């Protein structure tokens, strides 16, 4: 099935600068797709640190288990990614495949096995023909380049309709610091300590403990606040790597004032990537922001927001450009979090539709109906019980989602 580029896609892939200490290369290994790259090798200079967040799925893949084990050491020299085969629910064969890939990569790059990380995405339940990947490692090493960020983003795509990348420059201690990131994701997107695959690299000097704290907190504000279809992947992996080449001082506390600009820049980049994943939601035609306030806590507000974002009735109403706010009321009620029915307020496109538990007198649906025709939809809800708030992002649900997923393996 030929996929059309999402109407919500950015105008172009960003101009990605080099990150000192990071090189990338891609290869067409025929893992699943023919005539396109499907393997990515990211190589990092010695001394680079790493942190990551991984899916909590109880049927998680062998590559995810490998990452979990290797993250304990906090050092990275290589990340190997394939698209087309998730290497999940493959039992002993999956674990052996990962072991062979790790060992071959470590030998090729002359590094420890614990500094090699593996990520896979694609079909679940099919054994990975890892010999196609490992036999290409020599060529991948020879082709390593600091300029291959766009090619890297393209190599990890599956049902994505556009490559996803983001870059930002900031400072620590007066030293210029660069952060680059790529991501893939389009379907099977629901937050659970990471969403699909994303790889972020910076030349900042950061301890492994700081990198882990930064990516855990940053993912919670970005990747863990998006949903396309409420389904959590077996392969969700987000990794943040720091090469230390910028030469800044290393701070142990990520709340140190000297790191404030860096933390803000990193969180902004992660949110940018997460939004791109939603904007490429399978069959999506609208990007939806859902803001919840007045909840018992921020956690409760997020749960309410996700209940709205994951509701097929809400999502199909948005697809049909129908301001059916009754479906939002329904979703708030099913969330399991406390809400005061008689204080509930709902707005769409900045126009208050319901307040204090009932529709606003004299409500004119015209401006809201016009808002629903746009590509960026805003829904705001106040549940009237506390000061908790959160924002989550999703997309609409169209027939295109059914077509893509009905044909995925055929």
N, C-alpha and C positions, 0 to 999 in steps of 0.2 A: 504494500500500500504506500503510495507516494504521499508524504505529509507536506502540507502547505505551511509556510512560515507563519507563526502566530501573529495575529494582528496587534498583539500587545508587545511585540519584540522591540528592543531598543533600535534606534536608527542604524547603529553600527557597533561592531566590536571595538572596545576601547584600545587606544594606543598604549600598549603595555611596555614599560621600560624594563631594563634588566634588573635583576636583584642579585647583588654581588654574592657569590657562593652558591648559586642555583643554576643548573643546566637541565635542559629538557630535550627529549627526542621522541618521535612517534614512528609507528610502523604498521603496515597492513599485514596482519598475520592470519587472517581468515578464521578467527575464532567463531564468528557467526556470519558477519557481514562480508560481502565480496565487493572489491573495488573501492574500499575506503579504509582509513586507518582505524585500528581498534585496540592498539596497545600504546601505553604511555610509560616512559621511564623518566623519573625526576631524580637527579643526582645532586647531592649536597656536600659541600666541603666538610672536612673533618672538624669536629667540634660543634656542629649544628645540633640544636636542641629541638624537641618535639613534644607536643601535647595533642590530645584528641578526645573526641566524644563519639560514642558508638551506639548503635541501635540496642534497645533493651529487648528486642524480639527474642522469644524463647526458641525460635527456629532460625536463629542467626547463622550466617555463613561461616565457613572455615577461614576465609580471609579476615573477617571481623574478629574471630577468636585469636588469630595470629597477631593482629594489631593490639588487642587487649594485653596479650602477654608481653609484647615488645615495648609497649608504652611505659612499662614499669622501669625500664632502663633510661628513658628520657633522651636518647641520642638517635640521630637519623643520618643515614648516608644515602638511602635510596627509597623511593616509593614506586612500585610497579602496579599499573592499573590495566585491566582489560575490560572492554565493553562487549556485551553480547552474551556472556555467560556469567551468572551470579556465583557459580560454584557453591550453591547453597542446597541443603538437603541432599548432599552427595556422600554422606557418611565417611567411611575410611578413605574412599577414593579422593574425596575433597581435601582431607587433611594431608594426604600424601602428595597431592598435587601442589598444595601450598608449600610444603617442606622442600620439594624439588625446586620450586621457583625461588624460594628464599636462598637455598644453598647455591644455586647457579648464579644468582645475582651477586651474592656475597663474594663468590669466587671471581666473577668478572670484574667487580669493582675493588676487590682487595679490602673488604671490610668485614666486620662481624655480622653474623646472622641476625643478632638482636637489633641491629641498626637498619634492617631491611623491613619495609612495610608493604603489605599486599592489599589491594582493593579490587573487587570485581562487581560488575553490575550486568544484569541481563536476565536470561531465562533461568528459572529455578528448577532444580531436579535433574539437570543434564550434566554428566561428567565433563570437566574442563579438559580439552586436549592441550595440556600445558606444554607439550613438546613443540607446538607451533610457536609458543611464546619464548621458551628458553632457548630455542635454536636461533632466535633473532636477537638475543641479548648482545652479541658481539657487534652487530650492525647498529643496534640502538646506542651502544656505548660510543661507537665511532661517530655517530651523528649528533651527539650531545651539543647543544647550543644554548646560550643564555637568552636568545631572542625568540624562542619557539612557543610562546604562551598561547597564541591563537590556535596553532596546530594542536597543542596539548588539550585545549578546551574542546576542540572538534573530535579528538580521538576518543574521548570518554562519553560521547553522546550515544544514547540508544533511541528512544522515541522523541528526544528533544528536537525542536525545529530550528533552534539557533544556538550557537556557542555562547557560553556565559562566562564573562570575565569582569573584573573590577580592579582598579588600582588607585592608590592614594599615596601622597607624600606628606610627611610630617617631620617633627624634630624631637629629639631627646638630647638634653645637655648641649643644645646648639648644633648637634650633629644631624644632618639630613638623613632621614630614614624612609625607606620605600616598603610598601606592602602591596603585594599582588595576590589575587585569588582567582580561581576558576571553580566552576561547579557544574554538575549535571543533575537533571531531575525534571520530570514532566508528569509522570503518573506514579502511583503507589507512594504518595506523599502525605505523611502525617507526622507531626512532631513527636519524637521520643528520643531525646538526647542526640539528635543529629537527623538530617533529612537527606537521603540519597548520598551523593558523593560531593565533597568539596575539599580543595587543597589550597592552603594559603601559605605564603612564604614572605618573610621579611628579613632584611639585613640587620635588624636591631639585635643588640646583645641582650639576651634574656636567659635566665636560668630555666631549667626544665620545669621546675615547680611553678614559676611565674607563667610560662607558656601554657601549662595545663590549666591554671586558674583563669587566665585570660580567655582561652577558647571555651571553657565551661560556662563562664558568665556571658561571653559574647554570643554563644550559640543559643543560650536561653532567651536572649532578647531578639533573636533573628530566626534561625532555623527551627527553633522550638515554638515559634509563634506563627507558623504557616501551615496550611493544609490545602490539598487539592481534592482528595477523595477519601480521607480518613483512614487509609491503609498504610501501615508502617512497614517499610521494606526490611527484608532479612539482611540487607547489605549496607545500611546507613553508616557512613563514615565521614567525619570531618577532621582533618588534620591541620595543625598550625606548626610551621617550622621556622626557626630563627637561626640565621647563620652567624650572627655576631660581627659581621664585617663593617658595620657602621661605626664601630669603635666607641659607642656610648658607655657610660658607667652602668653596671648591673645593679638593679634595685630588687630587693627581695620582696618588698611589699608592693603589689600592683596598684594600691591606693596612694602611693607616693605622689606628691604634687608634680614631681619631675616627669611622671609618666602620664599625666592627665591628657595631654594632647594626643599621645600615641593611643591610649585606650579609646578615646573618642573616635579617632580615625579608624581604628580596627573595627570597632562596633558598627560604624557607619558602612564600612566595606562589607562586613558580614550581612548586614541588613540589605544592602544593595544586591548581593548574590541571592539571598533568600527571596527577595521580591522578583528577581528574574526567573527563579524556579516557578513561582506562582504564575507569572506572566506567560510562561510556556506550559501551563497546565494543559493536559491533553484535551483538545477541543475547545479551549477557553476563548471567550470573546470579551470578557470583562474582568477587570481587576477590582477586588472588593476589600475595602478596609473596614474593619468592625471594631469600634471603640466601646468599651464597657466601663462604666463608672458606678460609684455608689455601692460597691459590693463589700462583703465582709472583709475581704483581703484581696491582695493582688492575685494570689493563686486562684481564689474563687472567681475573680473577674475574668481570668484567662479561661477557666473551665466554661464559664457562661459564653464567652466569646467563641470558643471552639465548638460549643454546642450549636450556636447559630451558624458558624462557618461550615460545619459538617452536615448540616441539614439538607438533604436532597430537595426538600420542598422550598427552602429559602433559595438554594442555588438555582433551581429551575425557574423560580419566579424572577430572579435577576436575569437569567438568560432570556426570559420572555418579556423583559422590560416592564414587569408588573410590580408596582409598589405594594405588594401584599404584606403589610406590616403585621397582620394576624399570625403569619407564619413565624415571625420573629418572636412574638409573644409565646407561641407554642414552644419554640426552641429554648427560650429562657426557662420556661416551666419544667422542661425535661432534663435540664442540666444537672439537677441534684443539688445545686447551690441555692442558698437562701435568697429570696427576692420578695419584696413587698408588692403584691399585686396592685394595691391601691395607691402606690407611689411610683409605679413604673412609668418611665418616659421613653419615647422612641422618636428618633429623627432620621431622616434620609436626605442626603444632599444639603445638610444644614437646616432643613425645614422641620420643625417640630410637628409630628403627626399625632402623637398621643402624649398625654401628661396626666399625672396623678391617677393612673389606672383607667383612663378612658380617652376616646378620641377628642381632639381639640375642637371646640365649638367653631363652626364656620370654616373648617379645614378645607383649603383649596388644593386639590390633588394635582393641578396643572403643573406647577413648578417641579414637584417631585417626579411626575411622569416624564418631564423633559430631562431631568437629571438621570433617570433610569435608561435613557437612550444613549448616554455617553459610555465611554470605555472605562472610566474610573468611578466606581460607586462607593459612596460613604454611608455607613450605617452606624448610628450612635444610640446606645442604650444606657439609661441610668436605672438601677434596680432599687435604689432608695433605702439601703440598709446600713451603709458604712462609707469608708473612704477608699476602698480598694479599687484599682483601675488597671486596665490592660488594653493593648491593641493587638489584634491578630489580623492576618491577611489570608484571603482565599481567592478563588475564581468561580465563575459560574459553571453550571453543569449543562452541557449541550449534547446533542446526538453525536457529535464528533467524538466524544469520550467513548461512547459505546462502539463506534466503528473502529477506533484505534485498538481498543482492547479485545474486541472480538476477533481481530485479524492478527494479533501480536505474534502468535507462534506459527501462523500459516504462511 
